[in-house]
Each structure stands twice: as C-alpha cells, then as structure tokens.
C-alpha cells in the first residue's frame, strides 16, 4: 500500500517542484494530488484518503492557516500530518501554524534535501 | 544611500542570491544598487509585482527579458520553455514571492511585521508601471547567463504612504 499525498499551493510551479521532489524521496508514494487553495484542498480531502498534506500558507480564497484549522477541527482529518510551506521567515505565521496544530514547516526557498529531511519522518509514520 | 536604503539593498542581494542558489542551483552576480524615482522608463518584457504591508507599506518588483524568464522557468522546473506562457509567468511569480519574501524576512527585525500579497506578473511591450506613495525604488541589478534581472523594492512608513496617496488621488496603475 502506498501513501497518498495532497500538495496545496497556488503556484503551479511549486506544485510541480514538490511533485518531483516527493518522487525523488524513493519512498512508497502513490498518488500525489494537487490543490490551488484551501477550498480545493478540502474538496480533495472529502473524496480521497490522504495520508499527508503539504500546504503553502499564503494563498487566495482560503489560505493555509484556514485550511489547517479546518483539518484539525474535523474528526475525520484531524490526525493527518500537515506540513506547512511558507516564505514567511518571521515567527508570527509559523507560531500561528504551530498553535493550530501544524506537524512541521519548511521555509521557501528550499532544497530537495530539506524537503526530504522534513517529510521522511511523517512519510515513514504513515507508510504501512 | 541612507542606512535603510543600504539595508534594503543588502537584503535584496542576499535574498536573490539565496533563491537562485537553492531553487535554480545557480549563482547570480550582484551588479550594484541604485535609487530610482517613481516614474520608470517604458518596459518590454516580464515584470512582476508583490505588495508589502505593515507599519511600512510598499511593493517589490522583478523585471527581466522574456528569454531570462524562460530560462529561469526551465531551470526551476527542469522543463524546456522556449516562449513565455502560463508556466513561465507562474515561475516568475513564485520567484518574486520567494525573493521579496526573503527581503521581508530580513527587514522585519528593523521595520516590524510585514505582510506579503499574492504576486502579479505582466508580460508585454512598451508598458510603464508606477505605485502610489512617496517612496523611491531601490533597484538592484543582477547578471545571470548574459541577462539582467532587476529587483526593485520601495517602502515608506504606512502613514506617509496613505496620506500622500489620499491627498494626491494617486493609484497603482499600469500603462500598456
């Protein structure tokens, strides 16, 4: 059985980069779904069994913090690991993400190794 | 340049080189920074904008040729982009987000918390852009593979920016 991952970012470029990096981890990853904002992400969560969410914070319509709050408020999704990706180097957004229950965060710009390092533990935890 | 302008220029330099090194695996050369008045020359090519807001308000902007935009996209996404399309514009938008986001992070200890808007990218010929407010642009020039990338930031204390904008009726505009 392979893990299914949801990548949420309003930038198609970042979604593409993350798809590539996730495939390079060599871990047993199945489908990688994409969403352009928090609302799209919630729709995907309703229809797919997602094992890990990787989400940008700064997005239109519904941002990553609102998505995180919605996921943590849901009985069905509250235990899904959620790693935030952000250009926000300051503490305020990161602290808010941690307060809302983020499992971790990665700051943009990132290297492939940084993403791999950050996600490996979560992927190992959700992999059978 | 003032102490703050030097700080902004150094922040642009650091952030731009960091983003190119991590996301493009490339070294970009810093050719220096200057001050530019509000009204810029007419542009051809790809220009992006992103807003900064907090106790200081302003904008960040990137400008480059279509060829450089395609090369940045190709390098970032590991694709072959020969012409400016949605994928190239999206890559430039994300480059803007990361570079100006890095500048914001560098400046926050001095200027306080700053928010970042969603970036906008324009591609065309003979257009002119200006923002509302009194601040001049700090323009940093970079060279990469024979092309030039301009990274611009303008910032002013929020009260000054708003007071001037309201008094003069200036609004952001793009003349195409």
Interface residues (C-beta under 8 A of the other chain):
Chain A: X10 X11 X12 X13 X14 X16 X17 X20 X58 X59 X60 X87 X88 X89 X90 X92 X108 X109 X110 X111
Chain B: X18 X19 X22 X23 X73 X76 X77 X78 X86 X87 X90 X91 X93 X94 X97 X98 X101 X102 X104 X105 X108 X113 X116 X118
